[in-house]
Structure formats: structure tokens, C-alpha cells
Amino acid sequence: KSLQMKDPEDCKSIEEIRNEIDTVDNQIVKLIAKRAKYVDNAAKFKADIVSVKDDKRVARVIDSRRMLAEEHGISPELIEDIYRVMIKFFVGEEQKKWKAEK
């Protein structure tokens, strides 16, 4: 399917709305998968398991994503929740990988 999407206000039926939502969701999942690959490759640059979870980096990421949310007119609380879940998952996976390789 083409990436040429309709604007929400141009959709003429619930089916069109749902199709566009499905297209957006597909893109979101692809981008999360790509982000996961970057996170996976970051492990090789970390000296020890403690450096896997960088609380200062997490705080900077959350703050910047909240600002992005505001710029795009979406709830900063929603975006923070989504990123906290993603970060927690990725840190857990990275820690498991780190332990397995050492």
C-alpha cells in the first residue's frame, strides 16, 4: 500500500478511518522494531551491566519526548508512559543479553 495517506478529516467512512489507522500502526511497529535494533547494538558500547541502565539518559529521553509530544499536540503523559514501557523492556532485554554473553 502506498504511503500516500488521507488526512483524518478527508476520510469518508469508518472503514477509511480504520484503514488509515492500520497504516499508521504498521509504521509505528516498523519504527519500534528499528529502534530495537539500535538498542540491541548499543550493548557492545557499554562497559558493564550497570551502564545498561543509564538513569540520566532515560530522564533526558523522557523529557525530550514529552516536549515532542507537546509540539505535535499529543498528551505528554501518554508519550511518557509509552516510552517508559519501551525503555523498561529494552533495558531488561539488554541486561539479559549482557549476562548471557559475559
Residue pairs with C-beta under 8 A, 6 or more apart in sequence:
1 23
3 23
5 20
5 23
5 24
6 16
6 20
8 17
8 20
11 17
11 20
32 86
35 86
36 90
39 90
39 93
39 94
40 93
40 94
40 97
42 94
43 52
43 94
43 97
43 98
46 52
46 94
46 98
49 95
49 98
49 99
49 102
52 91
52 94
52 95
52 98
53 91
53 95
58 87
61 83
61 87
62 80
62 83
62 84
65 79
65 80
65 83
66 76
66 79
66 80
67 76
68 79
69 75
69 76
69 78
69 79
69 80
70 76
